Amino acid sequence: MGTSKRLAPYYDMQAQHRAILAAAKAGPLQSLTDRELALREQPLTIYPHPLASVSAWVRFGPEAIRVDAKLARSTPLAAGIVFRAGDQTFRCWVWGNAVCRRDDGAAR
């Protein structure tokens, strides 16, 4: 029996949401500290409508997982991202080199 190529992105998204929720049980979502962000010394860009789709590494407790997210804020060194899993919305700051732009055009 074949697979549905039309529904493949949906199944991928569902699998990622399950993985995120499982990782969330390992501990709280970690974010950069105020000291690491250095917002008093670094310029901050706030995107009113997060449009850029990115892939980012985040950490729940000791467990690292790659997520599809939206870029909401940025500094020269860090990125503020937003991502969803199930009915939960997660927000955190990660180092800029933990983020790469997704070029697949998928809006999730």
Beta strands, then each sheet from edge to edge (+ up, - down):
strand 1: 45-46
strand 2: 53-60
strand 3: 63-74
strand 4: 78-85
strand 5: 88-95
strand 6: 99-101
sheet 1: 1+ 3- 2+ 6-
sheet 2: 1+ 3- 4+ 5-
end
